[in-house]
Amino acid sequence: MPTLAEHLNSQNVPDRLSALLGDITDCCQDIAALLRHGPMNDILGLAGAENVQGEDQKKLDVISNDMLKDALAKSGLVKGIASEEEEHCVGSSKDGDFLVLFDPLDGSSNIDINSLVGTIFSVYAAPDKDNIADADFLRPGHEQVAAGYVLYGPSVMLTLTTGQGTQMYMLEQSRGEFLLFDDKVQIPVDTKEFAINASNQRHWAAPMQTYIADLLKGETGPREKNFNMRWVAAMVGDVHRVLSRGGIFTYPWDKKNPNKAGKLRLMYEANPMGFLVEQAGGKAFTDTIRILDVAPDNIHQRVPVILGSAHEVDICVAYHKT
Ligand code: F6P
């Protein structure tokens, strides 16, 4: 099993990008080590503040955000950082080659129940200028040069793309290395599994109501097959399942919060996951357009997300176009 560095080298990934991915994933190993100690280090529970999204920050949100910021500052490869936990971008090394965006601990409400969480990251080439501002990050997802996540589960796994397919690696803890175990992740085009927070059903728009109602009718309904439902409540966990065995995952717009376009963030969640899913043969849409083509207007912008098995995403999006 090749290591991450060996595999990136075999793909001719440029040295500096490969070094950056090494630095990010080394830091994720440190976050994994912290998570393994759980309640022992007084790292669980609330930090006592809200993030820019108005959500309660967990202590581990803050700790993992600081760890990634420090690691990226030390790397010298990064010109600017944007994080779900920071109101504005943070400048880093003036001669850095990359902009990095991350959600340091996705699904953090799962921490206190010892369930799946993960770190999601997205990498762009840095613009040729000295002082980085939020506006420099507002680029569509199809310009990403790499994206990935580390899932802190029973195994610690890295899923990564540099635009040459999607690969999965497993942390071999005794060696402190991510080892490649799937060099061509492929999402089956058809599925019988869907993921949605069904408690929001009464708030969804009509097309999503009809789509899910048709799935629930099973083999006697218009879809003529029975569907299973899963919800991890951490996007990393749900997307990992979709990448592993197919499925459709959606967090749609809902009128609970009509002023928000959706719950999930374009830059820290939808774009990196969209890149990984497309590189694995799947599709990723808002309710009507390809996620990677959305022109961002704000680093903390939210979007509806529909992603996964290609045929199923097509069907769901078609409900929204009629
Ligand atoms: O964006 C944060 C997040 O935790 C995602 O990882 C996850 O898919 C979603 O929110 C869970 O939302 P809910 O709390 O509505 O189940």
py3Dmol code that shows the C-alpha trace and the ligand (Angstrom):
import py3Dmol

protein = """\
ATOM      1  CA  MET A   1       0.000   0.000   0.000  1.00  0.00           C
ATOM      2  CA  PRO A   2       1.657   3.283  -1.082  1.00  0.00           C
ATOM      3  CA  THR A   3       1.805   6.163   1.365  1.00  0.00           C
ATOM      4  CA  LEU A   4       0.045   9.434   0.574  1.00  0.00           C
ATOM      5  CA  ALA A   5       3.332  11.064  -0.501  1.00  0.00           C
ATOM      6  CA  GLU A   6       4.236   8.099  -2.711  1.00  0.00           C
ATOM      7  CA  HIS A   7       0.861   8.053  -4.418  1.00  0.00           C
ATOM      8  CA  LEU A   8       0.816  11.823  -5.023  1.00  0.00           C
ATOM      9  CA  ASN A   9       4.281  11.490  -6.504  1.00  0.00           C
ATOM     10  CA  SER A  10       3.096   8.688  -8.827  1.00  0.00           C
ATOM     11  CA  GLN A  11       0.314  11.035 -10.008  1.00  0.00           C
ATOM     12  CA  ASN A  12       2.871  13.791 -10.731  1.00  0.00           C
ATOM     13  CA  VAL A  13       1.185  16.134  -8.264  1.00  0.00           C
ATOM     14  CA  PRO A  14       3.458  19.216  -7.974  1.00  0.00           C
ATOM     15  CA  ASP A  15       5.850  18.991  -5.003  1.00  0.00           C
ATOM     16  CA  ARG A  16       4.516  22.057  -3.207  1.00  0.00           C
ATOM     17  CA  LEU A  17       0.896  20.879  -3.418  1.00  0.00           C
ATOM     18  CA  SER A  18       1.974  17.447  -2.238  1.00  0.00           C
ATOM     19  CA  ALA A  19       3.855  19.038   0.693  1.00  0.00           C
ATOM     20  CA  LEU A  20       0.784  21.114   1.600  1.00  0.00           C
ATOM     21  CA  LEU A  21      -1.458  18.034   1.578  1.00  0.00           C
ATOM     22  CA  GLY A  22       1.117  16.321   3.808  1.00  0.00           C
ATOM     23  CA  ASP A  23       1.004  19.246   6.265  1.00  0.00           C
ATOM     24  CA  ILE A  24      -2.824  19.321   6.345  1.00  0.00           C
ATOM     25  CA  THR A  25      -3.121  15.575   6.876  1.00  0.00           C
ATOM     26  CA  ASP A  26      -0.355  15.534   9.521  1.00  0.00           C
ATOM     27  CA  CYS A  27      -2.366  18.108  11.440  1.00  0.00           C
ATOM     28  CA  CYS A  28      -5.464  15.921  11.029  1.00  0.00           C
ATOM     29  CA  GLN A  29      -3.498  13.080  12.633  1.00  0.00           C
ATOM     30  CA  ASP A  30      -2.961  15.362  15.644  1.00  0.00           C
ATOM     31  CA  ILE A  31      -6.696  16.195  15.723  1.00  0.00           C
ATOM     32  CA  ALA A  32      -7.449  12.438  15.575  1.00  0.00           C
ATOM     33  CA  ALA A  33      -5.115  11.858  18.534  1.00  0.00           C
ATOM     34  CA  LEU A  34      -6.918  14.553  20.513  1.00  0.00           C
ATOM     35  CA  LEU A  35     -10.326  13.055  19.682  1.00  0.00           C
ATOM     36  CA  ARG A  36      -9.150   9.621  20.818  1.00  0.00           C
ATOM     37  CA  HIS A  37      -8.694  11.012  24.322  1.00  0.00           C
ATOM     38  CA  GLY A  38     -12.274  12.316  24.320  1.00  0.00           C
ATOM     39  CA  PRO A  39     -13.396  13.417  27.782  1.00  0.00           C
ATOM     40  CA  MET A  40      -9.951  12.787  29.359  1.00  0.00           C
ATOM     41  CA  ASN A  41      -8.548  16.160  28.271  1.00  0.00           C
ATOM     42  CA  ASP A  42     -11.539  18.362  29.095  1.00  0.00           C
ATOM     43  CA  ILE A  43     -11.965  19.038  25.393  1.00  0.00           C
ATOM     44  CA  LEU A  44     -15.681  18.227  25.080  1.00  0.00           C
ATOM     45  CA  GLY A  45     -18.622  20.583  25.466  1.00  0.00           C
ATOM     46  CA  LEU A  46     -19.207  24.196  24.546  1.00  0.00           C
ATOM     47  CA  ALA A  47     -16.503  26.834  24.158  1.00  0.00           C
ATOM     48  CA  GLY A  48     -18.956  29.466  25.410  1.00  0.00           C
ATOM     49  CA  ALA A  49     -19.021  31.508  22.198  1.00  0.00           C
ATOM     50  CA  GLU A  50     -20.833  31.559  18.867  1.00  0.00           C
ATOM     51  CA  ASN A  51     -19.142  31.355  15.488  1.00  0.00           C
ATOM     52  CA  VAL A  52     -19.826  33.761  12.628  1.00  0.00           C
ATOM     53  CA  GLN A  53     -22.751  31.534  11.596  1.00  0.00           C
ATOM     54  CA  GLY A  54     -24.426  32.171  14.971  1.00  0.00           C
ATOM     55  CA  GLU A  55     -23.843  28.578  16.048  1.00  0.00           C
ATOM     56  CA  ASP A  56     -22.514  27.504  19.441  1.00  0.00           C
ATOM     57  CA  GLN A  57     -18.843  26.671  19.117  1.00  0.00           C
ATOM     58  CA  LYS A  58     -17.671  23.469  20.762  1.00  0.00           C
ATOM     59  CA  LYS A  59     -14.279  23.508  22.465  1.00  0.00           C
ATOM     60  CA  LEU A  60     -13.032  21.107  19.807  1.00  0.00           C
ATOM     61  CA  ASP A  61     -14.215  23.423  16.993  1.00  0.00           C
ATOM     62  CA  VAL A  62     -11.961  26.114  18.423  1.00  0.00           C
ATOM     63  CA  ILE A  63      -9.030  23.809  19.194  1.00  0.00           C
ATOM     64  CA  SER A  64      -9.010  22.112  15.778  1.00  0.00           C
ATOM     65  CA  ASN A  65      -9.405  25.492  14.025  1.00  0.00           C
ATOM     66  CA  ASP A  66      -6.334  26.825  15.877  1.00  0.00           C
ATOM     67  CA  MET A  67      -4.356  23.653  15.154  1.00  0.00           C
ATOM     68  CA  LEU A  68      -5.002  23.913  11.409  1.00  0.00           C
ATOM     69  CA  LYS A  69      -4.278  27.631  11.324  1.00  0.00           C
ATOM     70  CA  ASP A  70      -0.950  27.083  13.113  1.00  0.00           C
ATOM     71  CA  ALA A  71       0.018  24.143  10.895  1.00  0.00           C
ATOM     72  CA  LEU A  72      -0.752  26.083   7.708  1.00  0.00           C
ATOM     73  CA  ALA A  73       1.079  29.178   8.932  1.00  0.00           C
ATOM     74  CA  LYS A  74       4.155  27.049   9.697  1.00  0.00           C
ATOM     75  CA  SER A  75       4.048  25.328   6.307  1.00  0.00           C
ATOM     76  CA  GLY A  76       5.001  28.551   4.503  1.00  0.00           C
ATOM     77  CA  LEU A  77       3.015  27.283   1.496  1.00  0.00           C
ATOM     78  CA  VAL A  78      -0.227  29.128   2.177  1.00  0.00           C
ATOM     79  CA  LYS A  79      -0.977  32.737   1.342  1.00  0.00           C
ATOM     80  CA  GLY A  80      -4.400  32.873   2.974  1.00  0.00           C
ATOM     81  CA  ILE A  81      -6.786  30.797   5.045  1.00  0.00           C
ATOM     82  CA  ALA A  82     -10.574  30.912   5.344  1.00  0.00           C
ATOM     83  CA  SER A  83     -12.348  28.861   7.960  1.00  0.00           C
ATOM     84  CA  GLU A  84     -15.945  28.212   8.853  1.00  0.00           C
ATOM     85  CA  GLU A  85     -14.998  29.336  12.368  1.00  0.00           C
ATOM     86  CA  GLU A  86     -13.456  32.701  11.364  1.00  0.00           C
ATOM     87  CA  GLU A  87     -15.417  35.781  10.310  1.00  0.00           C
ATOM     88  CA  HIS A  88     -12.813  36.872   7.745  1.00  0.00           C
ATOM     89  CA  CYS A  89      -9.915  35.259   5.965  1.00  0.00           C
ATOM     90  CA  VAL A  90      -6.524  35.230   7.642  1.00  0.00           C
ATOM     91  CA  GLY A  91      -3.390  36.167   5.695  1.00  0.00           C
ATOM     92  CA  SER A  92      -0.420  33.855   6.027  1.00  0.00           C
ATOM     93  CA  SER A  93       2.897  33.590   4.088  1.00  0.00           C
ATOM     94  CA  LYS A  94       3.237  36.307   1.437  1.00  0.00           C
ATOM     95  CA  ASP A  95       5.053  33.955  -0.946  1.00  0.00           C
ATOM     96  CA  GLY A  96       2.650  31.051  -0.339  1.00  0.00           C
ATOM     97  CA  ASP A  97       1.252  29.315  -3.429  1.00  0.00           C
ATOM     98  CA  PHE A  98      -2.180  28.363  -2.107  1.00  0.00           C
ATOM     99  CA  LEU A  99      -5.401  29.505  -0.506  1.00  0.00           C
ATOM    100  CA  VAL A 100      -6.861  26.935   1.881  1.00  0.00           C
ATOM    101  CA  LEU A 101     -10.430  26.825   3.156  1.00  0.00           C
ATOM    102  CA  PHE A 102     -11.603  24.412   5.826  1.00  0.00           C
ATOM    103  CA  ASP A 103     -14.284  23.264   8.175  1.00  0.00           C
ATOM    104  CA  PRO A 104     -12.019  22.144  11.031  1.00  0.00           C
ATOM    105  CA  LEU A 105     -14.552  19.837  12.666  1.00  0.00           C
ATOM    106  CA  ASP A 106     -17.621  19.041  10.611  1.00  0.00           C
ATOM    107  CA  GLY A 107     -20.556  17.504  12.473  1.00  0.00           C
ATOM    108  CA  SER A 108     -19.292  18.758  15.820  1.00  0.00           C
ATOM    109  CA  SER A 109     -22.647  18.060  17.498  1.00  0.00           C
ATOM    110  CA  ASN A 110     -21.594  14.400  17.186  1.00  0.00           C
ATOM    111  CA  ILE A 111     -18.529  14.895  19.411  1.00  0.00           C
ATOM    112  CA  ASP A 112     -20.351  14.541  22.700  1.00  0.00           C
ATOM    113  CA  ILE A 113     -21.935  11.244  21.600  1.00  0.00           C
ATOM    114  CA  ASN A 114     -18.642   9.740  20.342  1.00  0.00           C
ATOM    115  CA  SER A 115     -19.951   9.593  16.799  1.00  0.00           C
ATOM    116  CA  LEU A 116     -18.523  10.504  13.370  1.00  0.00           C
ATOM    117  CA  VAL A 117     -16.869  13.876  12.796  1.00  0.00           C
ATOM    118  CA  GLY A 118     -14.306  15.045  10.254  1.00  0.00           C
ATOM    119  CA  THR A 119     -12.142  17.828   8.845  1.00  0.00           C
ATOM    120  CA  ILE A 120     -13.001  19.086   5.336  1.00  0.00           C
ATOM    121  CA  PHE A 121     -10.568  21.144   3.252  1.00  0.00           C
ATOM    122  CA  SER A 122     -10.412  22.847  -0.121  1.00  0.00           C
ATOM    123  CA  VAL A 123      -7.323  24.236  -1.907  1.00  0.00           C
ATOM    124  CA  TYR A 124      -7.023  26.906  -4.620  1.00  0.00           C
ATOM    125  CA  ALA A 125      -3.970  28.419  -6.299  1.00  0.00           C
ATOM    126  CA  ALA A 126      -3.235  31.790  -4.658  1.00  0.00           C
ATOM    127  CA  PRO A 127      -3.547  34.994  -6.695  1.00  0.00           C
ATOM    128  CA  ASP A 128      -0.380  36.910  -7.510  1.00  0.00           C
ATOM    129  CA  LYS A 129      -0.750  39.707  -4.933  1.00  0.00           C
ATOM    130  CA  ASP A 130       0.461  40.434  -1.422  1.00  0.00           C
ATOM    131  CA  ASN A 131      -2.543  41.266   0.705  1.00  0.00           C
ATOM    132  CA  ILE A 132      -5.250  38.635   0.631  1.00  0.00           C
ATOM    133  CA  ALA A 133      -8.861  39.646   1.260  1.00  0.00           C
ATOM    134  CA  ASP A 134     -12.136  37.706   1.474  1.00  0.00           C
ATOM    135  CA  ALA A 135     -12.856  38.602  -2.169  1.00  0.00           C
ATOM    136  CA  ASP A 136      -9.818  36.561  -3.294  1.00  0.00           C
ATOM    137  CA  PHE A 137     -11.559  33.392  -2.065  1.00  0.00           C
ATOM    138  CA  LEU A 138     -14.751  33.990  -4.046  1.00  0.00           C
ATOM    139  CA  ARG A 139     -13.996  31.591  -6.868  1.00  0.00           C
ATOM    140  CA  PRO A 140     -16.167  28.768  -8.181  1.00  0.00           C
ATOM    141  CA  GLY A 141     -15.490  25.232  -6.993  1.00  0.00           C
ATOM    142  CA  HIS A 142     -14.311  24.056 -10.406  1.00  0.00           C
ATOM    143  CA  GLU A 143     -11.107  26.087  -9.795  1.00  0.00           C
ATOM    144  CA  GLN A 144     -10.131  23.961  -6.766  1.00  0.00           C
ATOM    145  CA  VAL A 145      -6.763  22.238  -7.200  1.00  0.00           C
ATOM    146  CA  ALA A 146      -7.404  19.766  -4.376  1.00  0.00           C
ATOM    147  CA  ALA A 147     -10.113  18.893  -1.893  1.00  0.00           C
ATOM    148  CA  GLY A 148     -10.588  16.254   0.739  1.00  0.00           C
ATOM    149  CA  TYR A 149     -11.691  15.280   4.191  1.00  0.00           C
ATOM    150  CA  VAL A 150     -10.368  13.247   7.067  1.00  0.00           C
ATOM    151  CA  LEU A 151     -13.060  11.162   8.739  1.00  0.00           C
ATOM    152  CA  TYR A 152     -12.467  10.424  12.421  1.00  0.00           C
ATOM    153  CA  GLY A 153     -14.338   7.136  12.746  1.00  0.00           C
ATOM    154  CA  PRO A 154     -13.537   3.578  13.848  1.00  0.00           C
ATOM    155  CA  SER A 155     -10.698   4.018  11.328  1.00  0.00           C
ATOM    156  CA  VAL A 156      -9.237   7.408  10.493  1.00  0.00           C
ATOM    157  CA  MET A 157      -9.636   7.805   6.741  1.00  0.00           C
ATOM    158  CA  LEU A 158      -8.552  10.407   4.233  1.00  0.00           C
ATOM    159  CA  THR A 159     -10.528  10.914   1.018  1.00  0.00           C
ATOM    160  CA  LEU A 160      -8.735  13.143  -1.464  1.00  0.00           C
ATOM    161  CA  THR A 161      -8.831  14.473  -5.001  1.00  0.00           C
ATOM    162  CA  THR A 162      -6.331  16.557  -6.932  1.00  0.00           C
ATOM    163  CA  GLY A 163      -8.489  16.273 -10.057  1.00  0.00           C
ATOM    164  CA  GLN A 164      -7.227  12.794 -10.989  1.00  0.00           C
ATOM    165  CA  GLY A 165     -10.080  10.731  -9.594  1.00  0.00           C
ATOM    166  CA  THR A 166     -10.894  10.323  -5.923  1.00  0.00           C
ATOM    167  CA  GLN A 167      -8.705   8.207  -3.639  1.00  0.00           C
ATOM    168  CA  MET A 168      -9.201   6.822  -0.125  1.00  0.00           C
ATOM    169  CA  TYR A 169      -6.411   6.313   2.402  1.00  0.00           C
ATOM    170  CA  MET A 170      -6.423   4.790   5.867  1.00  0.00           C
ATOM    171  CA  LEU A 171      -4.304   6.032   8.753  1.00  0.00           C
ATOM    172  CA  GLU A 172      -1.795   3.394   9.793  1.00  0.00           C
ATOM    173  CA  GLN A 173      -1.286   4.749  13.269  1.00  0.00           C
ATOM    174  CA  SER A 174       1.876   2.841  14.163  1.00  0.00           C
ATOM    175  CA  ARG A 175       3.633   4.400  11.153  1.00  0.00           C
ATOM    176  CA  GLY A 176       1.905   7.778  11.320  1.00  0.00           C
ATOM    177  CA  GLU A 177       1.129   7.458   7.593  1.00  0.00           C
ATOM    178  CA  PHE A 178      -1.983   7.497   5.441  1.00  0.00           C
ATOM    179  CA  LEU A 179      -1.858   4.407   3.186  1.00  0.00           C
ATOM    180  CA  LEU A 180      -3.775   4.172  -0.089  1.00  0.00           C
ATOM    181  CA  PHE A 181      -6.478   1.508  -0.149  1.00  0.00           C
ATOM    182  CA  ASP A 182      -8.752   2.669  -2.998  1.00  0.00           C
ATOM    183  CA  ASP A 183      -7.140   4.479  -5.912  1.00  0.00           C
ATOM    184  CA  LYS A 184     -10.342   4.877  -7.931  1.00  0.00           C
ATOM    185  CA  VAL A 185     -13.417   5.496  -5.830  1.00  0.00           C
ATOM    186  CA  GLN A 186     -16.525   4.972  -7.978  1.00  0.00           C
ATOM    187  CA  ILE A 187     -20.024   5.912  -6.872  1.00  0.00           C
ATOM    188  CA  PRO A 188     -22.602   3.526  -8.388  1.00  0.00           C
ATOM    189  CA  VAL A 189     -24.875   5.501 -10.723  1.00  0.00           C
ATOM    190  CA  ASP A 190     -28.080   4.034  -9.267  1.00  0.00           C
ATOM    191  CA  THR A 191     -29.049   3.685  -5.634  1.00  0.00           C
ATOM    192  CA  LYS A 192     -31.775   2.657  -3.208  1.00  0.00           C
ATOM    193  CA  GLU A 193     -30.507   4.767  -0.307  1.00  0.00           C
ATOM    194  CA  PHE A 194     -31.170   8.391   0.586  1.00  0.00           C
ATOM    195  CA  ALA A 195     -30.050  10.752   3.359  1.00  0.00           C
ATOM    196  CA  ILE A 196     -32.029  13.775   4.515  1.00  0.00           C
ATOM    197  CA  ASN A 197     -32.993  15.240   7.883  1.00  0.00           C
ATOM    198  CA  ALA A 198     -36.638  14.159   7.664  1.00  0.00           C
ATOM    199  CA  SER A 199     -37.631  16.198  10.725  1.00  0.00           C
ATOM    200  CA  ASN A 200     -37.578  19.266   8.447  1.00  0.00           C
ATOM    201  CA  GLN A 201     -40.057  17.714   6.016  1.00  0.00           C
ATOM    202  CA  ARG A 202     -42.878  20.213   6.660  1.00  0.00           C
ATOM    203  CA  HIS A 203     -40.481  23.082   5.843  1.00  0.00           C
ATOM    204  CA  TRP A 204     -39.190  21.804   2.480  1.00  0.00           C
ATOM    205  CA  ALA A 205     -40.203  23.347  -0.835  1.00  0.00           C
ATOM    206  CA  ALA A 206     -42.807  21.465  -2.911  1.00  0.00           C
ATOM    207  CA  PRO A 207     -40.371  19.681  -5.302  1.00  0.00           C
ATOM    208  CA  MET A 208     -38.404  18.100  -2.430  1.00  0.00           C
ATOM    209  CA  GLN A 209     -41.657  17.137  -0.684  1.00  0.00           C
ATOM    210  CA  THR A 210     -42.809  15.314  -3.815  1.00  0.00           C
ATOM    211  CA  TYR A 211     -39.424  13.691  -4.511  1.00  0.00           C
ATOM    212  CA  ILE A 212     -39.087  12.235  -0.980  1.00  0.00           C
ATOM    213  CA  ALA A 213     -42.774  11.226  -0.873  1.00  0.00           C
ATOM    214  CA  ASP A 214     -42.227   9.260  -4.103  1.00  0.00           C
ATOM    215  CA  LEU A 215     -39.162   7.486  -2.613  1.00  0.00           C
ATOM    216  CA  LEU A 216     -41.175   6.541   0.474  1.00  0.00           C
ATOM    217  CA  LYS A 217     -43.920   4.950  -1.629  1.00  0.00           C
ATOM    218  CA  GLY A 218     -41.457   2.150  -2.392  1.00  0.00           C
ATOM    219  CA  GLU A 219     -42.013  -0.540  -4.990  1.00  0.00           C
ATOM    220  CA  THR A 220     -45.715   0.216  -5.436  1.00  0.00           C
ATOM    221  CA  GLY A 221     -44.990   3.922  -6.056  1.00  0.00           C
ATOM    222  CA  PRO A 222     -43.692   5.738  -9.144  1.00  0.00           C
ATOM    223  CA  ARG A 223     -40.052   4.724  -8.426  1.00  0.00           C
ATOM    224  CA  GLU A 224     -40.995   1.023  -8.325  1.00  0.00           C
ATOM    225  CA  LYS A 225     -38.356   0.128  -5.721  1.00  0.00           C
ATOM    226  CA  ASN A 226     -37.941   0.269  -1.954  1.00  0.00           C
ATOM    227  CA  PHE A 227     -35.514   2.857  -0.546  1.00  0.00           C
ATOM    228  CA  ASN A 228     -33.549   2.789   2.707  1.00  0.00           C
ATOM    229  CA  MET A 229     -32.810   5.949   4.710  1.00  0.00           C
ATOM    230  CA  ARG A 230     -29.654   6.921   6.660  1.00  0.00           C
ATOM    231  CA  TRP A 231     -28.690  10.152   8.477  1.00  0.00           C
ATOM    232  CA  VAL A 232     -25.353  10.521  10.301  1.00  0.00           C
ATOM    233  CA  ALA A 233     -25.893  14.253  11.009  1.00  0.00           C
ATOM    234  CA  ALA A 234     -22.287  14.945   9.977  1.00  0.00           C
ATOM    235  CA  MET A 235     -21.847  15.668   6.279  1.00  0.00           C
ATOM    236  CA  VAL A 236     -18.470  13.894   6.272  1.00  0.00           C
ATOM    237  CA  GLY A 237     -20.102  10.684   7.493  1.00  0.00           C
ATOM    238  CA  ASP A 238     -22.995  10.829   5.050  1.00  0.00           C
ATOM    239  CA  VAL A 239     -20.786  11.712   2.078  1.00  0.00           C
ATOM    240  CA  HIS A 240     -18.320   8.980   3.046  1.00  0.00           C
ATOM    241  CA  ARG A 241     -21.155   6.441   2.871  1.00  0.00           C
ATOM    242  CA  VAL A 242     -22.231   7.796  -0.535  1.00  0.00           C
ATOM    243  CA  LEU A 243     -18.642   7.534  -1.822  1.00  0.00           C
ATOM    244  CA  SER A 244     -18.315   4.023  -0.390  1.00  0.00           C
ATOM    245  CA  ARG A 245     -21.561   2.419  -1.591  1.00  0.00           C
ATOM    246  CA  GLY A 246     -23.623   5.032  -3.425  1.00  0.00           C
ATOM    247  CA  GLY A 247     -26.725   6.922  -2.348  1.00  0.00           C
ATOM    248  CA  ILE A 248     -28.156  10.405  -2.516  1.00  0.00           C
ATOM    249  CA  PHE A 249     -27.485  12.988   0.198  1.00  0.00           C
ATOM    250  CA  THR A 250     -29.410  16.219   0.385  1.00  0.00           C
ATOM    251  CA  TYR A 251     -29.695  19.204   2.689  1.00  0.00           C
ATOM    252  CA  PRO A 252     -32.303  21.263   0.827  1.00  0.00           C
ATOM    253  CA  TRP A 253     -33.454  24.835   1.229  1.00  0.00           C
ATOM    254  CA  ASP A 254     -36.261  25.003   3.757  1.00  0.00           C
ATOM    255  CA  LYS A 255     -38.620  27.699   4.886  1.00  0.00           C
ATOM    256  CA  LYS A 256     -37.702  27.279   8.565  1.00  0.00           C
ATOM    257  CA  ASN A 257     -35.080  29.855   7.723  1.00  0.00           C
ATOM    258  CA  PRO A 258     -36.310  31.371   4.436  1.00  0.00           C
ATOM    259  CA  ASN A 259     -33.504  33.942   4.306  1.00  0.00           C
ATOM    260  CA  LYS A 260     -30.827  31.266   4.242  1.00  0.00           C
ATOM    261  CA  ALA A 261     -30.297  29.469   0.934  1.00  0.00           C
ATOM    262  CA  GLY A 262     -29.623  26.232   2.813  1.00  0.00           C
ATOM    263  CA  LYS A 263     -27.762  24.970   5.868  1.00  0.00           C
ATOM    264  CA  LEU A 264     -24.490  23.835   4.338  1.00  0.00           C
ATOM    265  CA  ARG A 265     -21.665  26.189   3.401  1.00  0.00           C
ATOM    266  CA  LEU A 266     -20.601  26.456  -0.200  1.00  0.00           C
ATOM    267  CA  MET A 267     -16.893  27.068   0.395  1.00  0.00           C
ATOM    268  CA  TYR A 268     -16.189  24.717   3.316  1.00  0.00           C
ATOM    269  CA  GLU A 269     -18.618  21.860   2.636  1.00  0.00           C
ATOM    270  CA  ALA A 270     -20.446  21.841  -0.709  1.00  0.00           C
ATOM    271  CA  ASN A 271     -17.487  22.705  -2.982  1.00  0.00           C
ATOM    272  CA  PRO A 272     -14.916  20.247  -1.587  1.00  0.00           C
ATOM    273  CA  MET A 273     -17.523  17.472  -1.350  1.00  0.00           C
ATOM    274  CA  GLY A 274     -18.818  18.331  -4.832  1.00  0.00           C
ATOM    275  CA  PHE A 275     -15.287  18.004  -6.256  1.00  0.00           C
ATOM    276  CA  LEU A 276     -14.749  14.622  -4.528  1.00  0.00           C
ATOM    277  CA  VAL A 277     -18.144  13.320  -5.655  1.00  0.00           C
ATOM    278  CA  GLU A 278     -17.720  14.387  -9.293  1.00  0.00           C
ATOM    279  CA  GLN A 279     -14.225  12.888  -9.415  1.00  0.00           C
ATOM    280  CA  ALA A 280     -15.797   9.618  -8.227  1.00  0.00           C
ATOM    281  CA  GLY A 281     -18.361   9.629 -11.052  1.00  0.00           C
ATOM    282  CA  GLY A 282     -21.215  11.154  -9.041  1.00  0.00           C
ATOM    283  CA  LYS A 283     -23.028  14.486  -9.362  1.00  0.00           C
ATOM    284  CA  ALA A 284     -23.404  17.464  -7.031  1.00  0.00           C
ATOM    285  CA  PHE A 285     -26.088  20.121  -7.519  1.00  0.00           C
ATOM    286  CA  THR A 286     -27.830  22.877  -5.643  1.00  0.00           C
ATOM    287  CA  ASP A 287     -31.517  22.375  -6.485  1.00  0.00           C
ATOM    288  CA  THR A 288     -30.919  23.496 -10.072  1.00  0.00           C
ATOM    289  CA  ILE A 289     -27.241  24.056 -10.938  1.00  0.00           C
ATOM    290  CA  ARG A 290     -23.914  22.259 -10.626  1.00  0.00           C
ATOM    291  CA  ILE A 291     -22.391  23.179  -7.252  1.00  0.00           C
ATOM    292  CA  LEU A 292     -18.904  23.637  -8.728  1.00  0.00           C
ATOM    293  CA  ASP A 293     -20.281  26.341 -11.063  1.00  0.00           C
ATOM    294  CA  VAL A 294     -21.810  28.504  -8.333  1.00  0.00           C
ATOM    295  CA  ALA A 295     -20.136  31.941  -8.317  1.00  0.00           C
ATOM    296  CA  PRO A 296     -19.739  32.708  -4.595  1.00  0.00           C
ATOM    297  CA  ASP A 297     -20.680  36.119  -3.265  1.00  0.00           C
ATOM    298  CA  ASN A 298     -19.627  35.575   0.351  1.00  0.00           C
ATOM    299  CA  ILE A 299     -17.091  33.257   2.007  1.00  0.00           C
ATOM    300  CA  HIS A 300     -19.773  31.998   4.406  1.00  0.00           C
ATOM    301  CA  GLN A 301     -22.477  31.583   1.751  1.00  0.00           C
ATOM    302  CA  ARG A 302     -24.909  28.689   2.152  1.00  0.00           C
ATOM    303  CA  VAL A 303     -26.392  26.579  -0.612  1.00  0.00           C
ATOM    304  CA  PRO A 304     -28.885  23.739  -0.962  1.00  0.00           C
ATOM    305  CA  VAL A 305     -27.018  20.486  -1.632  1.00  0.00           C
ATOM    306  CA  ILE A 306     -28.083  17.411  -3.609  1.00  0.00           C
ATOM    307  CA  LEU A 307     -25.230  14.982  -4.281  1.00  0.00           C
ATOM    308  CA  GLY A 308     -24.399  11.345  -4.894  1.00  0.00           C
ATOM    309  CA  SER A 309     -25.284   8.633  -7.406  1.00  0.00           C
ATOM    310  CA  ALA A 310     -25.516  10.280 -10.831  1.00  0.00           C
ATOM    311  CA  HIS A 311     -28.908   8.944 -11.997  1.00  0.00           C
ATOM    312  CA  GLU A 312     -30.566   9.639  -8.660  1.00  0.00           C
ATOM    313  CA  VAL A 313     -29.252  13.216  -8.528  1.00  0.00           C
ATOM    314  CA  ASP A 314     -30.562  13.744 -12.079  1.00  0.00           C
ATOM    315  CA  ILE A 315     -33.990  12.501 -11.011  1.00  0.00           C
ATOM    316  CA  CYS A 316     -34.081  14.702  -7.895  1.00  0.00           C
ATOM    317  CA  VAL A 317     -32.938  17.796  -9.828  1.00  0.00           C
ATOM    318  CA  ALA A 318     -35.579  17.092 -12.508  1.00  0.00           C
ATOM    319  CA  TYR A 319     -38.297  17.429  -9.818  1.00  0.00           C
ATOM    320  CA  HIS A 320     -36.947  20.945  -9.193  1.00  0.00           C
ATOM    321  CA  LYS A 321     -36.953  21.946 -12.848  1.00  0.00           C
ATOM    322  CA  THR A 322     -40.575  21.084 -13.616  1.00  0.00           C
TER     323      THR A 322
END
"""
ligand_1 = """\
16
F6P
O -22.941 21.847 8.677
C -22.989 21.160 9.786
C -23.720 19.846 9.790
O -23.403 19.238 11.010
C -23.411 18.893 8.633
O -22.201 18.234 8.803
C -24.599 17.953 8.675
O -24.876 17.333 7.429
C -25.718 18.849 9.098
O -25.128 20.010 9.707
C -26.613 18.186 10.107
O -27.726 18.951 10.251
P -28.935 18.599 11.245
O -28.467 19.057 12.597
O -30.089 19.364 10.735
O -29.143 17.113 11.224
"""
view = py3Dmol.view(width=600, height=400)
view.addModel(protein, "pdb")
view.setStyle({"model": 0}, {"cartoon": {"style": "trace"}})
view.addModel(ligand_1, "xyz")
view.setStyle({"model": 1}, {"stick": {}})
view.zoomTo()
view.show()
